[in-house]
């Protein structure tokens, strides 16, 4: 039998990659919703430091 200890990334590395992927997808979803959802627009504006123009937060 082949020893699989040296092959591939560790469990912690996989977990970090999965969490980064979920965070990226969540950020993309909020960015997509910023034009129709005032809460998402406020969140995007707060996180970006007020550099976002338009959207539902600025009627």
VOGU-3710 file (C-alpha; in Angstrom, 3 decimals, decimal comma):
1> xxxxxxxxxx> 0,000/0,000/0,000  1,170/3,491/-0,775  1,638/5,868/2,118  -0,555/8,964/1,591  1,049/11,131/4,266  3,165/13,223/1,863  0,582/13,739/-0,860  -1,475/16,896/-1,107  -2,111/19,799/1,242  -2,809/19,334/4,936
11> xxxxxxxxxx> -6,257/19,441/6,479  -5,652/22,955/7,816  -4,599/24,219/4,375  -7,730/22,711/2,805  -9,923/24,231/5,498  -8,395/27,681/4,956  -8,894/27,402/1,190  -12,534/26,379/1,627  -13,181/29,254/4,050  -11,548/31,744/1,671
21> xxxxxxxxxx> -13,702/30,429/-1,165  -16,894/30,755/0,882  -15,910/34,276/1,946  -15,228/35,245/-1,671  -18,575/33,878/-2,856  -20,359/35,691/-0,018  -18,657/38,971/-0,889  -19,549/38,540/-4,565  -23,190/37,854/-3,637  -23,380/40,972/-1,443
31> xxxxxxxxxx> -21,721/43,057/-4,183  -24,322/41,750/-6,662  -27,186/42,642/-4,290  -25,929/46,171/-3,473  -28,096/47,849/-6,134  -31,374/46,375/-4,869  -30,812/45,814/-1,143  -30,150/48,875/1,057  -28,516/46,750/3,773  -26,091/45,206/1,283
41> xxxxxxxxxx> -25,329/48,650/-0,157  -24,534/50,018/3,310  -22,320/47,024/4,045  -20,401/47,423/0,774  -20,029/51,159/1,371  -18,810/50,628/4,950  -16,294/47,946/3,994  -14,983/49,837/0,970  -14,487/53,046/2,944  -17,167/55,011/1,086
51> xxxxxxxxx> -15,596/54,592/-2,360  -18,756/53,058/-3,887  -20,989/55,483/-5,784  -24,668/54,886/-6,431  -26,643/51,927/-5,160  -29,598/51,748/-2,821  -27,777/53,324/0,137  -27,489/56,668/-1,692  -30,943/57,505/-3,101
//
